[in-house]
Amino acid sequence: MSWYVYKKEMLDALRDRKTILLTILIPILFNLALVFFMDRVFLAENEETYQVAVSESMDGQIVDWLGELESVEVVKDGSPLSLMEDAKAQLAIETDSSFTEKLANHENPSITIYGDPASKKASEAMDLVMGHFELKRQETITGSLVNSEVDPSLLEPFTVVQETISGEDGMSLYMIAIFSQLILVLGVIMGELSIANDLFAGEKERKTMEALIMTPVNRFHIIIGKWLAISSLGIISGIFSLLTFVLGVNYFTEKMAEALNINENLFFFVTSLGTGLIFFALLVGSLLMIFSLMANTMKEGQNYMAPLTSVAMVPYFLLIGLSPNELTAQYFLIPFMNIFALIKQLIYGIYDVQSVLYVLGSSALFVGISFAIAYTMFQKSKWVLGKS
């Protein structure tokens, strides 16, 4: 009997164009747009040009140093600070008018750089100019030591080399992991919200729930059919999101496809993540049933369900600062957090069967607990019929 209830609820849901729109079309378009946005904006190698304002009487040495930077445009003005405050320059530089002379006489002239830390572009310009000036400072020190017949290597007894274990694609993978988690998890949740609200709170509001439970069909079969209908739409939305993401990255992007590089392990990537999304959809479906049973109207149900999206994002922000190598077993055992951890691990090319099993096992456990709560509520008239 559960099959007939499931089939009836699915047919009713798919007859509604809004369900198809929210479950399939919007996730596909949203995912493709997000993939293109990441590849063309976040991962694009755009050459920025920074305007640096200096006074018209600026020492020629400073102007020459700034001119060595291809991405810096020197703007001379009578009031460099005013030019920066009017957003016509990212930085303003002031220094002694006799900078070169004082430098030659070892009088320690100063350079003052003004910038707005609230501006990303100004911060980038500040790092660039400060780094270049530091290089010039080291060159000046080396030249002075050579002139004094002192070995410059005495000031540099050892060298520190900084390398990253993620290679050149580290930042690209970081951005892909951030966006892919949003695409896949929200795809599942958004696919289930509307139908979950309608199948319980909606039927109570329309007064059709009473007629349904008066039929000879056992309540267990009714709730199983409804739960599978809710979960199926989440699964469809999640799988479409996954396929759209994989195909979009592999066939419509360059930098993301090169960084992700999942072709050799495509089967494990898709099957592991797809299975994880299925269990996640089953868990979300059982939780949404509980909220929908608590509500007497669809509006009330929306009020109960809306916080779920916000709560679901808490693990996302907790994991955003962790590398995949820092993900221990506990992250794959906590509901909601486990799907985010699994996505991040797979994006970084770590294919661990044990982690996948942890996710599936813990998800199955919490699905059983939440479904048992929903079924217990469904057996009681005050949750099924609502306020009479």
VOTI-488488 format. One record per residue (C-alpha): residue number from 0; z negated, x negated, y; residue in one letter. Coordinates in nm, 2 decimals. Example, Ala and Ser with C-alpha at 12.3 -4.5 7.8 and 13.67 -1.06 7.14 Angstrom:
2
{r 0,{-0.78,-1.23,-0.45},"a"}
{r 1,{-0.71,-1.37,-0.11},"s"}
END
This chain:
388
{r 0,{0.00,0.00,0.00},"m"}
{r 1,{-0.06,-0.29,0.23},"s"}
{r 2,{0.31,-0.37,0.22},"w"}
{r 3,{0.40,-0.02,0.34},"y"}
{r 4,{0.15,-0.04,0.63},"v"}
{r 5,{0.29,-0.38,0.72},"y"}
{r 6,{0.65,-0.27,0.70},"k"}
{r 7,{0.58,0.04,0.92},"k"}
{r 8,{0.39,-0.16,1.19},"e"}
{r 9,{0.66,-0.43,1.19},"m"}
{r 10,{0.94,-0.18,1.23},"l"}
{r 11,{0.76,-0.01,1.51},"d"}
{r 12,{0.70,-0.34,1.69},"a"}
{r 13,{1.05,-0.46,1.65},"l"}
{r 14,{1.19,-0.13,1.78},"r"}
{r 15,{1.03,-0.22,2.11},"d"}
{r 16,{1.26,-0.44,2.31},"r"}
{r 17,{0.96,-0.58,2.50},"k"}
{r 18,{0.82,-0.72,2.17},"t"}
{r 19,{1.14,-0.90,2.09},"i"}
{r 20,{1.16,-1.03,2.45},"l"}
{r 21,{0.80,-1.16,2.45},"l"}
{r 22,{0.81,-1.29,2.09},"t"}
{r 23,{1.15,-1.45,2.06},"i"}
{r 24,{1.36,-1.47,2.37},"l"}
{r 25,{1.10,-1.58,2.63},"i"}
{r 26,{0.96,-1.86,2.41},"p"}
{r 27,{1.31,-1.99,2.34},"i"}
{r 28,{1.41,-1.99,2.71},"l"}
{r 29,{1.07,-2.12,2.82},"f"}
{r 30,{1.07,-2.40,2.57},"n"}
{r 31,{1.43,-2.52,2.65},"l"}
{r 32,{1.35,-2.51,3.02},"a"}
{r 33,{1.03,-2.71,2.97},"l"}
{r 34,{1.21,-2.97,2.75},"v"}
{r 35,{1.48,-3.02,3.01},"f"}
{r 36,{1.22,-3.04,3.29},"f"}
{r 37,{1.03,-3.31,3.10},"m"}
{r 38,{1.34,-3.51,3.03},"d"}
{r 39,{1.50,-3.48,3.37},"r"}
{r 40,{1.19,-3.50,3.59},"v"}
{r 41,{0.89,-3.66,3.42},"f"}
{r 42,{1.08,-3.91,3.21},"l"}
{r 43,{1.37,-3.98,3.45},"a"}
{r 44,{1.39,-4.32,3.60},"e"}
{r 45,{1.43,-4.24,3.96},"n"}
{r 46,{1.43,-4.52,4.22},"e"}
{r 47,{1.19,-4.42,4.49},"e"}
{r 48,{1.23,-4.55,4.84},"t"}
{r 49,{0.91,-4.60,5.05},"y"}
{r 50,{0.89,-4.61,5.42},"q"}
{r 51,{0.65,-4.86,5.56},"v"}
{r 52,{0.58,-4.85,5.94},"a"}
{r 53,{0.51,-5.16,6.14},"v"}
{r 54,{0.48,-5.23,6.51},"s"}
{r 55,{0.78,-5.35,6.70},"e"}
{r 56,{0.61,-5.68,6.76},"s"}
{r 57,{0.52,-5.74,6.40},"m"}
{r 58,{0.52,-6.10,6.28},"d"}
{r 59,{0.85,-6.19,6.13},"g"}
{r 60,{0.68,-6.33,5.82},"q"}
{r 61,{0.54,-5.99,5.72},"i"}
{r 62,{0.87,-5.82,5.78},"v"}
{r 63,{1.05,-6.08,5.57},"d"}
{r 64,{0.80,-6.03,5.28},"w"}
{r 65,{0.85,-5.65,5.29},"l"}
{r 66,{1.23,-5.70,5.30},"g"}
{r 67,{1.21,-5.87,4.96},"e"}
{r 68,{1.11,-5.53,4.81},"l"}
{r 69,{1.43,-5.33,4.74},"e"}
{r 70,{1.24,-5.00,4.73},"s"}
{r 71,{1.07,-5.05,5.07},"v"}
{r 72,{1.23,-4.95,5.40},"e"}
{r 73,{1.07,-5.11,5.70},"v"}
{r 74,{1.04,-4.88,6.00},"v"}
{r 75,{0.95,-5.04,6.34},"k"}
{r 76,{0.78,-4.82,6.59},"d"}
{r 77,{0.55,-4.85,6.88},"g"}
{r 78,{0.27,-4.66,6.70},"s"}
{r 79,{0.29,-4.71,6.32},"p"}
{r 80,{-0.02,-4.50,6.25},"l"}
{r 81,{0.13,-4.20,6.43},"s"}
{r 82,{0.45,-4.24,6.23},"l"}
{r 83,{0.25,-4.23,5.90},"m"}
{r 84,{0.03,-3.94,6.02},"e"}
{r 85,{0.35,-3.74,6.09},"d"}
{r 86,{0.46,-3.80,5.73},"a"}
{r 87,{0.76,-4.01,5.84},"k"}
{r 88,{0.62,-4.32,5.66},"a"}
{r 89,{0.40,-4.36,5.35},"q"}
{r 90,{0.22,-4.67,5.48},"l"}
{r 91,{0.14,-4.83,5.81},"a"}
{r 92,{0.07,-5.21,5.84},"i"}
{r 93,{-0.11,-5.39,6.12},"e"}
{r 94,{-0.17,-5.77,6.14},"t"}
{r 95,{-0.24,-6.05,6.39},"d"}
{r 96,{0.05,-6.11,6.62},"s"}
{r 97,{0.04,-6.48,6.54},"s"}
{r 98,{0.00,-6.43,6.17},"f"}
{r 99,{0.24,-6.72,6.08},"t"}
{r 100,{0.07,-6.96,6.31},"e"}
{r 101,{-0.28,-6.88,6.19},"k"}
{r 102,{-0.16,-6.90,5.83},"l"}
{r 103,{-0.02,-7.25,5.88},"a"}
{r 104,{-0.35,-7.35,6.04},"n"}
{r 105,{-0.56,-7.20,5.76},"h"}
{r 106,{-0.73,-6.96,6.00},"e"}
{r 107,{-0.74,-6.67,5.74},"n"}
{r 108,{-0.53,-6.41,5.93},"p"}
{r 109,{-0.58,-6.05,5.80},"s"}
{r 110,{-0.33,-5.77,5.70},"i"}
{r 111,{-0.45,-5.41,5.73},"t"}
{r 112,{-0.26,-5.15,5.52},"i"}
{r 113,{-0.31,-4.78,5.60},"y"}
{r 114,{-0.23,-4.51,5.34},"g"}
{r 115,{-0.32,-4.16,5.23},"d"}
{r 116,{-0.48,-4.16,4.88},"p"}
{r 117,{-0.41,-3.79,4.85},"a"}
{r 118,{-0.04,-3.86,4.84},"s"}
{r 119,{0.11,-3.98,4.51},"k"}
{r 120,{0.40,-4.15,4.68},"k"}
{r 121,{0.17,-4.32,4.93},"a"}
{r 122,{-0.05,-4.45,4.64},"s"}
{r 123,{0.26,-4.58,4.46},"e"}
{r 124,{0.38,-4.76,4.78},"a"}
{r 125,{0.03,-4.90,4.83},"m"}
{r 126,{0.02,-5.05,4.48},"d"}
{r 127,{0.37,-5.20,4.53},"l"}
{r 128,{0.30,-5.36,4.86},"v"}
{r 129,{-0.05,-5.48,4.77},"m"}
{r 130,{0.09,-5.64,4.45},"g"}
{r 131,{0.36,-5.81,4.65},"h"}
{r 132,{0.12,-5.94,4.91},"f"}
{r 133,{-0.11,-6.07,4.63},"e"}
{r 134,{0.19,-6.26,4.49},"l"}
{r 135,{0.26,-6.41,4.83},"k"}
{r 136,{-0.11,-6.50,4.87},"r"}
{r 137,{-0.10,-6.69,4.53},"q"}
{r 138,{0.22,-6.87,4.64},"e"}
{r 139,{0.06,-6.97,4.96},"t"}
{r 140,{-0.25,-7.11,4.78},"i"}
{r 141,{-0.03,-7.30,4.53},"t"}
{r 142,{0.18,-7.45,4.82},"g"}
{r 143,{-0.14,-7.56,5.00},"s"}
{r 144,{-0.27,-7.72,4.68},"l"}
{r 145,{0.05,-7.91,4.62},"v"}
{r 146,{0.06,-8.03,4.98},"n"}
{r 147,{-0.30,-8.16,4.93},"s"}
{r 148,{-0.19,-8.32,4.60},"e"}
{r 149,{-0.42,-8.10,4.40},"v"}
{r 150,{-0.30,-7.96,4.06},"d"}
{r 151,{-0.26,-7.58,4.10},"p"}
{r 152,{-0.33,-7.53,3.73},"s"}
{r 153,{-0.70,-7.60,3.80},"l"}
{r 154,{-0.73,-7.26,3.96},"l"}
{r 155,{-0.58,-7.09,3.65},"e"}
{r 156,{-0.77,-7.23,3.34},"p"}
{r 157,{-0.64,-6.95,3.12},"f"}
{r 158,{-0.39,-6.66,3.12},"t"}
{r 159,{-0.45,-6.30,3.03},"v"}
{r 160,{-0.16,-6.10,2.89},"v"}
{r 161,{-0.19,-5.72,2.87},"q"}
{r 162,{0.01,-5.53,2.60},"e"}
{r 163,{0.00,-5.17,2.48},"t"}
{r 164,{0.00,-5.08,2.11},"i"}
{r 165,{0.22,-4.77,2.18},"s"}
{r 166,{0.51,-4.99,2.30},"g"}
{r 167,{0.76,-4.90,2.58},"e"}
{r 168,{0.76,-4.53,2.48},"d"}
{r 169,{0.39,-4.49,2.53},"g"}
{r 170,{0.41,-4.28,2.85},"m"}
{r 171,{0.70,-4.08,2.71},"s"}
{r 172,{0.51,-3.99,2.40},"l"}
{r 173,{0.20,-3.90,2.61},"y"}
{r 174,{0.40,-3.66,2.82},"m"}
{r 175,{0.57,-3.51,2.51},"i"}
{r 176,{0.23,-3.46,2.34},"a"}
{r 177,{0.09,-3.28,2.65},"i"}
{r 178,{0.38,-3.04,2.68},"f"}
{r 179,{0.44,-2.98,2.31},"s"}
{r 180,{0.08,-2.86,2.26},"q"}
{r 181,{0.12,-2.60,2.53},"l"}
{r 182,{0.46,-2.49,2.40},"i"}
{r 183,{0.35,-2.43,2.04},"l"}
{r 184,{0.00,-2.30,2.08},"v"}
{r 185,{0.08,-2.06,2.37},"l"}
{r 186,{0.39,-1.95,2.18},"g"}
{r 187,{0.17,-1.83,1.89},"v"}
{r 188,{-0.09,-1.66,2.11},"i"}
{r 189,{0.16,-1.48,2.34},"m"}
{r 190,{0.35,-1.35,2.04},"g"}
{r 191,{0.04,-1.17,1.91},"e"}
{r 192,{-0.14,-1.05,2.22},"l"}
{r 193,{0.06,-0.73,2.29},"s"}
{r 194,{0.09,-0.60,1.94},"i"}
{r 195,{-0.27,-0.67,1.85},"a"}
{r 196,{-0.39,-0.47,2.15},"n"}
{r 197,{-0.16,-0.18,2.06},"d"}
{r 198,{-0.24,-0.16,1.69},"l"}
{r 199,{-0.61,-0.09,1.73},"f"}
{r 200,{-0.71,-0.02,2.09},"a"}
{r 201,{-0.37,0.15,2.16},"g"}
{r 202,{-0.41,0.38,1.86},"e"}
{r 203,{-0.76,0.47,1.96},"k"}
{r 204,{-0.64,0.56,2.31},"e"}
{r 205,{-0.35,0.77,2.17},"r"}
{r 206,{-0.59,0.94,1.92},"k"}
{r 207,{-0.37,0.84,1.62},"t"}
{r 208,{-0.62,0.62,1.45},"m"}
{r 209,{-0.82,0.92,1.32},"e"}
{r 210,{-0.51,1.06,1.15},"a"}
{r 211,{-0.43,0.72,1.00},"l"}
{r 212,{-0.77,0.67,0.84},"i"}
{r 213,{-0.77,1.03,0.70},"m"}
{r 214,{-0.47,0.95,0.48},"t"}
{r 215,{-0.53,0.85,0.11},"p"}
{r 216,{-0.46,0.48,0.20},"v"}
{r 217,{-0.76,0.26,0.16},"n"}
{r 218,{-0.89,0.11,0.48},"r"}
{r 219,{-0.86,-0.24,0.33},"f"}
{r 220,{-0.48,-0.19,0.29},"h"}
{r 221,{-0.45,-0.05,0.64},"i"}
{r 222,{-0.62,-0.35,0.80},"i"}
{r 223,{-0.44,-0.60,0.58},"i"}
{r 224,{-0.10,-0.44,0.68},"g"}
{r 225,{-0.19,-0.45,1.05},"k"}
{r 226,{-0.33,-0.80,1.04},"w"}
{r 227,{-0.02,-0.93,0.87},"l"}
{r 228,{0.20,-0.75,1.13},"a"}
{r 229,{0.01,-0.91,1.41},"i"}
{r 230,{0.01,-1.25,1.25},"s"}
{r 231,{0.38,-1.23,1.16},"s"}
{r 232,{0.49,-1.19,1.52},"l"}
{r 233,{0.27,-1.49,1.61},"g"}
{r 234,{0.43,-1.69,1.32},"i"}
{r 235,{0.78,-1.59,1.43},"i"}
{r 236,{0.71,-1.69,1.79},"s"}
{r 237,{0.54,-2.02,1.68},"g"}
{r 238,{0.82,-2.11,1.44},"i"}
{r 239,{1.09,-2.03,1.70},"f"}
{r 240,{0.89,-2.24,1.95},"s"}
{r 241,{0.88,-2.53,1.70},"l"}
{r 242,{1.25,-2.51,1.61},"l"}
{r 243,{1.35,-2.48,1.97},"t"}
{r 244,{1.14,-2.78,2.06},"f"}
{r 245,{1.27,-3.00,1.78},"v"}
{r 246,{1.64,-2.90,1.83},"l"}
{r 247,{1.61,-2.92,2.21},"g"}
{r 248,{1.46,-3.27,2.20},"v"}
{r 249,{1.70,-3.41,1.94},"n"}
{r 250,{2.03,-3.26,2.07},"y"}
{r 251,{1.98,-3.20,2.45},"f"}
{r 252,{1.77,-3.50,2.56},"t"}
{r 253,{1.80,-3.87,2.55},"e"}
{r 254,{1.47,-4.03,2.65},"k"}
{r 255,{1.25,-3.78,2.47},"m"}
{r 256,{1.46,-3.80,2.15},"a"}
{r 257,{1.44,-4.18,2.16},"e"}
{r 258,{1.06,-4.18,2.22},"a"}
{r 259,{0.99,-3.90,1.96},"l"}
{r 260,{1.22,-4.04,1.69},"n"}
{r 261,{1.13,-3.79,1.41},"i"}
{r 262,{1.46,-3.80,1.23},"n"}
{r 263,{1.33,-4.02,0.94},"e"}
{r 264,{1.03,-3.79,0.89},"n"}
{r 265,{1.18,-3.46,1.01},"l"}
{r 266,{1.09,-3.27,0.69},"f"}
{r 267,{0.72,-3.37,0.70},"f"}
{r 268,{0.70,-3.31,1.07},"f"}
{r 269,{0.85,-2.96,1.06},"v"}
{r 270,{0.67,-2.85,0.74},"t"}
{r 271,{0.33,-2.99,0.83},"s"}
{r 272,{0.34,-2.85,1.18},"l"}
{r 273,{0.50,-2.52,1.07},"g"}
{r 274,{0.23,-2.47,0.81},"t"}
{r 275,{-0.04,-2.55,1.06},"g"}
{r 276,{0.11,-2.30,1.30},"l"}
{r 277,{0.11,-2.03,1.03},"i"}
{r 278,{-0.26,-2.07,0.96},"f"}
{r 279,{-0.33,-2.08,1.33},"f"}
{r 280,{-0.14,-1.76,1.38},"a"}
{r 281,{-0.34,-1.60,1.09},"l"}
{r 282,{-0.67,-1.71,1.26},"l"}
{r 283,{-0.56,-1.58,1.61},"v"}
{r 284,{-0.45,-1.26,1.45},"g"}
{r 285,{-0.79,-1.19,1.29},"s"}
{r 286,{-0.97,-1.28,1.62},"l"}
{r 287,{-0.75,-1.05,1.82},"l"}
{r 288,{-0.82,-0.77,1.57},"m"}
{r 289,{-1.19,-0.80,1.65},"i"}
{r 290,{-1.13,-0.78,2.02},"f"}
{r 291,{-0.90,-0.49,1.98},"s"}
{r 292,{-1.15,-0.30,1.76},"l"}
{r 293,{-1.42,-0.35,2.03},"m"}
{r 294,{-1.20,-0.19,2.30},"a"}
{r 295,{-1.15,0.18,2.35},"n"}
{r 296,{-0.84,0.16,2.56},"t"}
{r 297,{-0.55,-0.09,2.59},"m"}
{r 298,{-0.67,-0.19,2.94},"k"}
{r 299,{-1.01,-0.27,2.80},"e"}
{r 300,{-0.85,-0.46,2.52},"g"}
{r 301,{-0.66,-0.67,2.76},"q"}
{r 302,{-0.98,-0.76,2.94},"n"}
{r 303,{-1.13,-0.87,2.61},"y"}
{r 304,{-0.83,-1.07,2.50},"m"}
{r 305,{-0.74,-1.24,2.82},"a"}
{r 306,{-1.03,-1.49,2.80},"p"}
{r 307,{-0.90,-1.60,2.45},"l"}
{r 308,{-0.61,-1.78,2.62},"t"}
{r 309,{-0.85,-1.97,2.85},"s"}
{r 310,{-1.09,-2.06,2.56},"v"}
{r 311,{-0.80,-2.17,2.35},"a"}
{r 312,{-0.71,-2.43,2.62},"m"}
{r 313,{-1.06,-2.59,2.62},"v"}
{r 314,{-0.98,-2.82,2.32},"p"}
{r 315,{-0.65,-2.91,2.49},"y"}
{r 316,{-0.84,-3.05,2.78},"f"}
{r 317,{-1.10,-3.22,2.56},"l"}
{r 318,{-0.83,-3.40,2.36},"l"}
{r 319,{-0.60,-3.49,2.65},"i"}
{r 320,{-0.78,-3.82,2.72},"g"}
{r 321,{-0.79,-3.93,2.35},"l"}
{r 322,{-0.53,-4.14,2.18},"s"}
{r 323,{-0.42,-4.03,1.83},"p"}
{r 324,{-0.60,-4.33,1.68},"n"}
{r 325,{-0.93,-4.20,1.81},"e"}
{r 326,{-0.89,-3.86,1.63},"l"}
{r 327,{-1.15,-3.85,1.36},"t"}
{r 328,{-1.19,-3.60,1.08},"a"}
{r 329,{-1.41,-3.37,1.29},"q"}
{r 330,{-1.12,-3.29,1.53},"y"}
{r 331,{-0.92,-3.16,1.24},"f"}
{r 332,{-1.20,-2.93,1.11},"l"}
{r 333,{-1.29,-2.75,1.43},"i"}
{r 334,{-1.08,-2.42,1.48},"p"}
{r 335,{-0.83,-2.43,1.77},"f"}
{r 336,{-0.90,-2.80,1.83},"m"}
{r 337,{-0.75,-2.88,1.49},"n"}
{r 338,{-0.40,-2.75,1.58},"i"}
{r 339,{-0.40,-2.95,1.90},"f"}
{r 340,{-0.51,-3.27,1.71},"a"}
{r 341,{-0.24,-3.22,1.45},"l"}
{r 342,{0.03,-3.18,1.71},"i"}
{r 343,{-0.08,-3.49,1.89},"k"}
{r 344,{-0.10,-3.69,1.57},"q"}
{r 345,{0.25,-3.59,1.45},"l"}
{r 346,{0.41,-3.65,1.80},"i"}
{r 347,{0.28,-4.01,1.78},"y"}
{r 348,{0.44,-4.05,1.44},"g"}
{r 349,{0.12,-4.06,1.24},"i"}
{r 350,{0.19,-3.87,0.92},"y"}
{r 351,{-0.15,-3.82,0.74},"d"}
{r 352,{-0.16,-3.58,0.45},"v"}
{r 353,{-0.54,-3.57,0.46},"q"}
{r 354,{-0.54,-3.45,0.83},"s"}
{r 355,{-0.30,-3.17,0.74},"v"}
{r 356,{-0.52,-3.06,0.45},"l"}
{r 357,{-0.82,-3.07,0.68},"y"}
{r 358,{-0.64,-2.84,0.93},"v"}
{r 359,{-0.52,-2.60,0.66},"l"}
{r 360,{-0.86,-2.59,0.48},"g"}
{r 361,{-1.07,-2.54,0.79},"s"}
{r 362,{-0.83,-2.28,0.93},"s"}
{r 363,{-0.84,-2.09,0.60},"a"}
{r 364,{-1.22,-2.09,0.61},"l"}
{r 365,{-1.24,-1.95,0.96},"f"}
{r 366,{-0.96,-1.70,0.89},"v"}
{r 367,{-1.17,-1.56,0.60},"g"}
{r 368,{-1.48,-1.54,0.82},"i"}
{r 369,{-1.31,-1.37,1.11},"s"}
{r 370,{-1.12,-1.13,0.89},"f"}
{r 371,{-1.44,-1.04,0.71},"a"}
{r 372,{-1.59,-0.95,1.05},"i"}
{r 373,{-1.29,-0.75,1.15},"a"}
{r 374,{-1.29,-0.56,0.81},"y"}
{r 375,{-1.66,-0.48,0.84},"t"}
{r 376,{-1.60,-0.34,1.19},"m"}
{r 377,{-1.30,-0.14,1.06},"f"}
{r 378,{-1.52,0.03,0.80},"q"}
{r 379,{-1.75,0.18,1.07},"k"}
{r 380,{-1.63,0.48,1.26},"s"}
{r 381,{-1.77,0.37,1.60},"k"}
{r 382,{-1.53,0.07,1.60},"w"}
{r 383,{-1.23,0.26,1.45},"v"}
{r 384,{-1.25,0.58,1.65},"l"}
{r 385,{-1.41,0.46,1.97},"g"}
{r 386,{-1.56,0.70,2.22},"k"}
{r 387,{-1.49,1.06,2.12},"s"}
END
